[in-house]
Amino acid sequence: MAPGYASAPRKLWQTLSSIKTGVILLIITVIVSAAGTVILQRPTTDPDDLQRAYSPQMLHILDLLGLTDVFHAWWFITLLLLVSLSIVAASIERFPNSWRFFARPYKATDESFRKLLPGQQKILIKQEGNAVAAAEQVLRKHGYRPERVVRNETVSLFGERHRSSELAVYIVHASLLLIFAGGIVDGLFGWRGSLMLVPGQQSAEVQMNNHTVRNLPFSVRCDGAGQENYADGTPKKWWSKLVVLADGQEAARKEIVVNDPLVYQGVRFYQSSYGPTDKVKSLELSATASDGKTQPRAITLSADQAVPLDPETSVRLAEFIPDYVVRDGQVYTRSMQVENPAARLVVESRKSATKFDYWIPPIPEVEKNAASPYQFQVKNLQMNFFTGLEVSHEPGQWGVWSGVILMGLGLAMVFYLVHVRLWVTTVRDSHGQLMLWLGGTSNKNRDVFEQKFQKIVEEIRIALKQQPTLSQVEHDEEPSLAGAVR
C-alpha cells in the first residue's frame, strides 16, 4: 500500500475530529438556520406575500437555491450530516483520555505532583494521625467524602465533588447529535404544506411547496373559525374547530389556536392564518317594488340562491366582484381584496318571461336597474372567512425535543457543576519538621475555589488547635487506618 494512500484516511479523520472543523461547521449551520428564519419560508408564508416581498427573479433564485425551504434542502441535510460526523469523530478521539480521568482519578500525591500544583498550603503539626483525622472531619463537613489512601506507610486523604461534570461536554455532544438526527429525519421523510378551509368545508388535499398536492389518508372538516380582538381592534387570537374524518367516521375533534395544533397519525394541523375570502356569505338587502305598491321588505341572498320577491318574481346573486374596474364597457376584477365591491343581481319575472341585470352599485355601462320591477338597497354584507392551516409531518421531532432536554441538562452541568479535587497528606520540610500538606484544584471558577480552599485550610487550623495535646493523649491509641485504600 502506498504511503500517500495510507495517510489519506488518517488526514481525513484528523480533519473531521478537529475542534476547528467542528466549530466552523457549527457556525455555518447557525448562519444558514438564521437565514431560514429571515427569508420567508414556504408554506408558512402566503404566496402573494412572497411575490410582494421579492421580485420574480429574486424569488426564482431563492427557490432554485432552496432558501425558501431551507430545512428540507438537500444541502442543509448534507451540512447536518457533516456536523454530526465531526462531533462523533471529535468525541471518539478524545473520549478515552476523558474516561480514564473519570474512571481512575489520581488519588495519591508524590513530590513532583505537589510541586506543580498551584493551589496548596502547609500547616505545622505535631502528630500525623490526629492531623489527618482533623482534616478528614473538615472535608466531610464540606461534602467531599474523603477517602483514606495508604502509600509507603503514609496515610493521605483524597476528596472530590462533581466528577461527573468532566463528562458534561459529551452530554452536550449527544444532545447535538439527537437534534441533528431529528433534523435529518425531518428533512428526508418529513413534509410541510398548507390547507385552506371555509366553515362547513372538508378536504384531504394538502398543497405542497412544489405546487403539488399530497392526499391524506383521512379528511379534515372545519366546523367553525373565528378571530378574537383586543379592545383596540387588533387581533388577539385565531381559532378553528376541526374534525378528522376517517372511513366516514369522526376520528378526532379539537378547537385549535396558534401553537396548539391538532395531531392525528403524526400529522399536525397548526392555525397559521385567518381572513375573508372573495366569496359572499350573505348579502342583506331591502327590496322595494318599482311601482311603489308594496312596502319595502328585507331579503338575504347567498351565491346562486333564488329568493322570491312575489309570486311572479325572484332574485338571485349571480356574481360578486370584490374589487371591480370598468374598461371598454366590461366589468373586470382588479384584485381579490374586498376594496371596491360590486354585485350583479338577476331579477327574473315569470309573468313577462324576462330577466334584468341589476348592479349594486349602479354601473352605467352595463346596468339595467331602471327596468327592474324591484329596486334594491344594501343593508349588510358578510363575506365568507377562511382558516389557513399549516400541515406538517415531522417524524424527527422526538429527536429534536429529546436533544433540547438533554442539552439543557448538559449545559447545566457545564456551567453550574465544578469538579473540585482535594488532597491531604503529611510531609517534612527542609528542616525536618512534620507538616500537613493540603492541595486542591478545580476545572473552572478558580477564583471562587481559592476562597473556598482558604476557608477549608483555616477550619483545619482551628480544628488542630482544639485537639488535645500529646500529654493528654499519651495513653490513647493511634488513629486506626481501617478503611484506608492501599
N, C-alpha and C positions, 0 to 999 in steps of 0.2 A: 504494500500500500504506500502510495506516495506521501511524503511528509506533509505537503500542502493540503492534500485531501484529508489527512488525519486531523490537521489543525483546524480545518474549516468548521466542523461541527462544534469544536471547543470554543472557537471565536464567536460563533452564533450563540452558544449557551452563555458565554460571558457577557455578550451584549444584552441578551434578554434578561439576565439576572442582575444587571447593573442597576443601582438605585437611580442613576441619572436617566437611564432609558425609561424606567417606570414613571419618574416624575414628569418627564417630557410627554409621555403618552397620556398621563392623567390630566395635564394642563390642556392638551389638545382636546381631550374628551369633554372637559369642563367648558372650553370655549365653544365647541360645537353644540353642546347641550344648551348653552346660553343663547346661541343663535336660534335654536329651536323654540326658545321662548320669546325672542324678539321678533323673528319673522313669523308672519301669520301662517298658521298651520291648517291643512285640510284634515278632517272635515269640520273641525270645530268652528272655522270661520266661514261665514256665508260667502258663496261665490261672487255675489255682487260686491261685497266688501273687499274681496281680493282684487277685483277689477278696478275698484276705486282707489285702492291703496297702491297698486303697481301698474305701470304701463304694460301693454300687451307683450312687448319684447322682454321686459324685465320678468314678468310672470312666467313667460316661456322658459327663460334661462333658469329661474328658481325651480320650476317643475322638472326641468331636464337634469339639474344637479341634485334633485331630491331634497332641496332645502325647504319645501313646503310640506314635507312629511319626513322630517329628519330622523325620527326614532324608528322608522321602518325602512330606511335607506340601506342598501347593501353595504355601502362603505362605512356606515355607522356601526353596523353589526360586526364588520371586519375589525374596526377600531376597538370595539369592546373585547373581541377575541384576543387581539394583540395585548391589550392591557391585562387581561386575565392571565395570559401565558407569562407575561413579565412578572406579575405578582407571584404566580406559582414558582417560577424559576428562582426569584429572589428568596422566597421562603425556603425552598429546598436547599439552596446554597448556604443559608445562614442558620437554619433551624438546628442542625446537630450541635453546634457550639452553644447555642442558647439552651438547648435541652440539657447538655452536660452541666452548664452553670446552674440550671434549675434543679436537676435531679441530684447532683453531687456538690453541694455547696462547700466552700473552703472553710472548715471549722477550726482547724489548728493553725497557730501562727508560728513563724520562725523569725530569726533575726532580720533577714533580708526583707521579709514582708513588713515587719514593724518599722523598718527604716523608711520604706517608701510610702507608708500610709500617711496621708496629710493630716487627718484628724486623730490626735492621740494625746493622752495625758498620763502622768505618773504620780503615784501617791506613795509616800514613805510609810512602810508598815513594819510591824514587829513580828507578826506571826502569820504564816501563809494561810492556814486553814480558816482562821477567823475572818481574814480579809476577803477570801473567796466567798465565804458564806454571806458576808455583809453585801458584797457586790451582787450575789445571786438574789438576795432578798429585794434589793432595789430594782434590778432588772425585771423581776417577776411583777413587782408593783406597777411598772410601766408597760406591762403586757408583752414582754419579749420572750417569755417562756424559755429561760436559759437552759442550755444543755451542757452537762459536765463532760469534758473531754480530757482523758489522761494520755499524756505523751512524754516519754522519757521521765517517768515518775513525777511529772509536774501536772497539777490539776489546773485546767483553764476552763473558761466559760464561753459559749457561743450562743447568741440570741439574735433573732431577726423578726421582722414584720413585713407582711405583704410581699412575700417572694413571688406570688402569682402575677404581680404587675410586670415581671420580666417577660411574660408571655402575652401581655396585652396587645402588643403590636401584631401578633399573629391572629388574635381575635378580630382586630380591625381588618387584616388581610382577608380573613374568611368572610367577614361581612361584605367587603367589596366584591369578592367572588360571587357571593349569593346575589347581590344586587345586579352585577353584570350578567350573571346566568339568567336571572329573570328578564333582563332587558333583551338578551339574545333570543330567549324562547318567545317573548312577545314579538320581536322583530321578525322571526321566522314563521311563527304559527298564529300570531295574533292579527287582528284587523280592527279597523275603525271605519265607521260610516255614519250616515245621518238618516233620519226618518222624520217626515213632517206629517202630522195628522190634524184633522179638524174634529171637533166633538162629534161622536157618532161614527167615525170612520175607523176601519181596521185595515191592517196591511201586514204582509210578511216580507216585503221587499225593502232592503236597505240600500241606499245609494252610496257607493264606494268612492274613494278618492279618484280612482282612474276612470270615473264616469260609467263604471259597470254596475250591475245590480246583483246583490247577494240575497238569495232566498233563504229565509229562516225556516226551520222545521216546525214552526208554530207561528201564529199571528198575534198582533198586539192591537187592542182596540182602545181608543180614547173615549172615556165616558164623560169627560169634562176637563176644562182647563181654565185658568184664570190668572189674574195679577192682583196683588195687594200693594197698595201705595201708602207712602208716608203722608203726613198731614199736608206737606207742601206739594204733593202730587207726584213726587219721584217714586219709581218702582221700589217696593220693599222686597217682594219675592214673587216668583212664578211657581205655579203648581199644576200638576196634571194627574188625573185619575186614570190609571192604566189597568187593563185587564189582559191577561195572557190566555189565549185560546189554543188548546192542543187537542187535536182529533175532535173538534167541535165542542169540547167541554172547557169550562173555566178551570184553568190550572193555577193561576195566581192573580192577585189583585193588590194594588198598592197606590197610594197617593204620593207621588214623588215631588221633591223640591230640589233646588240646586244642592249638589254634594250629598244627596240622599237618594241613590238610584234604586231602581227595581232590578233584581238579579234573578235570572232564571236560566238554568242549564249552562252556567258560566258566561252568559251574555248579559251585559249591563246596559240599562237604559237610563241615561242621565238627562236631566232637564237642562237644555242649553239655550233656548230662546222662546219667545212668545210674542205674538203680534197679529195685526189684522191681515187678512188675505184680501184679494181683489174681488171676492165673491160676496154677494149680498146675503145676509141672513134674513133680514126683514126690512121692508120699506113701508112705513106708515103714512097713509095719505088721507086727505079729506076730499071726497068726490062730490061735485055739485053738478046737477043737470044743467045743460046749456040753456034750456028754455026757462029755467027758474021755477018750475012747477013743483019740485020736491026739495026737501030740506037737505043740507049737506050731511053726508054720512061718512064715518071713519071706516077705512078698509086697511088691511095689511097684506102686502104682496111678498112673495118669495119667488125665486127663479122658476120661470115657466109654469107657474101655478095660476090657473084662471080663477078669478073671483067674480061672482055675479053682481052686477050693479042693479039690475031689474030683470024681470022675466025674459026680456029680449036682448039684454046687453051684458057683456062680460069684459073684463080687463085682465091682462096678464103682463108681467115684467118680462119683456123679450130680450133686453140687452142692458148691461150696465158697464159703463166705461169709467174707470177710476180717475183718469186724467186725460180729458179729451182735447183735441185740437181740430179745427176745420180747415181743410185745404181743398180747393177746387170743388167745392160743393159736397165734399165727402168728410165724414167724421172718422178720425183716426185716434188710436190710443198712443199717447205720448209716453206714458210710464205706467207702472203698476201701482204707484203710490196714490192713495186717495187724497188728491190735492185739488183737482178741478173736475168733480164727478158729473156724469150725465147719465140719465136713464131713459130708455125708449120703451114706452108702453104701447101695447097693441090693444085698441078698443074695437071689439067685434060686435056688430049688430046683426042678429039673425033675421030681424024683420026686413032690413034693406039688403042683407047679404053683402055688407061692405065692412072693410077694416080700415082703421085710421091709425097712423103712427103719431103718437103723442110724445113729445120730447120734454123732459124736465132737466135743465131749464129750456125755454124755447130756443131753438136753433133755426133761424130764418131760412137757411138754405135747404133744410130737409123736413122741418116740422109741418104738420097739418093740424095743429092744435085747434084752430078756429072751427074746422069742420067736424070735430069730435062732438058726439052728443053729450059728453061729460067733460068738465074741467077739473083739474087736479091740483092740489097744493100739498107740498111735502111737510109732514109733521115731525117725522123722526126717521133716521137711517141707522141701521145696525149692520155692521159688517161681520162676516164670519171671522173667527180668530183661529190661528193655527198654534199648535205646540210643536216646538222644534226639539227633537230628541237626538242626542249623540249616542250611538250604539257601538259598543266595543266588546271584543272578546280578547281577554288578556290572560292567557294561561300561565304567564310567568310572574304574576303579581305576588304569589306566595313567596317566591324567592326574593323579590324586591322588599316586601314588608318584613320578612324574616331577617334579611340583611340589615335593614334600618334598625330593627330592635337590637340585633347583635352588635351593630356599630355603636349604638348608644351605650351598651354595656362595655364594649372595648374602650371607647373614649373616656368613659367614667373611670375605668381602671388606669388609663394612661395619665389622666390629669389629676386624679384625686388619691390614688394609691401610690405611696412612695416605698420602695424597697430599702429598708434600713437594716444594716448588719452591725453588730457589736461584738467585740472580743475582749475578754478579760483574762489576764494571766499574770504570773509573778516572774519578775526578772531581777537581776542585780545590776546596779550601775557601775561605773568605772571605779568607784571607791568600795565596792563590795557590799553596799547597802541593799537590803531587800526592798523592792518596790512593787507596787501593784500597777501593772500597765493596762490602760484602757484605750481601745481604739474603735473607731466606727466610721462608717461611710454610708452614703445614700445615693441613689441613682438620679435624684433630682431634688430641687428645693434645698440646696446645700446650706444657704444662709439660715433657713429655719431649722435645719438639722443641727447646725452648730450651736444654736441656742438651747435646743433640747439636750444635746450631748453634754454641754456645760452644766445644765441643771442636774443631769444624772450623776456627773462626776461630783458635784457639790453634795448631793444627797449621800453618795458613798462615803465622802469625807466625814459627814456628820454621823453616819452610821458607825464608822470606825471609831470616832471619838467616844461614842456612847457605849462601846463594848467594854467589858471588864478587863482589868489589867492582867498580866501574866501571873502575878502573885495570887490573884483571886481565883484563877482557873488552873493553878498548877496541879491540882488533883483531878482535873477534868480530863476526859479523853479527847484526843484529836478528832476533829470533824470526820465523820465517815465519808468514804469515797463511793458509797453504794450508789449505784445508778450512773456512775461515770462511764463514758464511752471510751474504749481503747481502740 
